[in-house]
Amino acid sequence: MPDKNYVLTLTCEDRPGIVASVTTELAGMDANIAESNQFWDRQTNRFFMRIAFTAAEGTTKDDVERGLKPAIDRFDMKTSLADQAKKPKIIIMVSKFDHALQHLIYQIRVGWLDAEVAAIVSNHEDSRRFAEHEGIPYYVLPVSKDNKRDQEETLLKIVKDSGADLVVLARYMQVLSDNLSKRLYGKVINIHHSFLPSFKGAKPYHQAHERGVKLIGATAHYVTPDLDEGPIIEQETERVSHAMSAEDFVATGRDIESRVLARAVKKHLESRVMLNGHKTVVFG
């Protein structure tokens, strides 16, 4: 039986002895630590930690959780333990622009993203042929004011039935309801085609062009009931000039969006992102 690889993330009120307590328990299980990161938020006095380790042959996830319980109870930790042998499942949602979708699929195909796409969900038929070519189940859920609630319940059923760990909004141009955002909090990543908090809503590149900005960008963030104001995971900017048209801004933005979203998804799937109120702690 091969060794098992796990990633432990934890947060608690900061006080002396946390790292020593956790690493001592791991050592007692003959675990070998491969990577360790920690952060103390002085403003909130919260401590955050991520440890990747290899457990001894035959050690199960239950064994690890039992072994860590004394440290968890002592410091009242909130923890998550991910088995790296389990390939995470994602659902990708898209509308008509599919550049971010195709980039995610490519990065999975070449092995840079370690994930399985359980389904592609859209409010349009445009990406069906691509999904069928990739052998991915494709669901079309047109959304209107009258059926939004029912369609979101259908989406939740797809998430549950597929066992999806994450929902990725790859330029899905519908606003999720407050109810859905709360039910999937911390499990939905959106790519906003703007460098938030500037230029929210529709056509941000055109807004940026009208304002004569010199930098445009994209922001990947967790979805919350507050539109485009969720905790930010990843951002990138690129310089533009007065000589560029609004369409040039859009073309440049498509490339940035694809890269930023893929990086955010990778960090989430590798348990490198921890929620810290309205912000995130992102371990490199």
Disulfide bonds with the S-S distance in Angstrom:
none
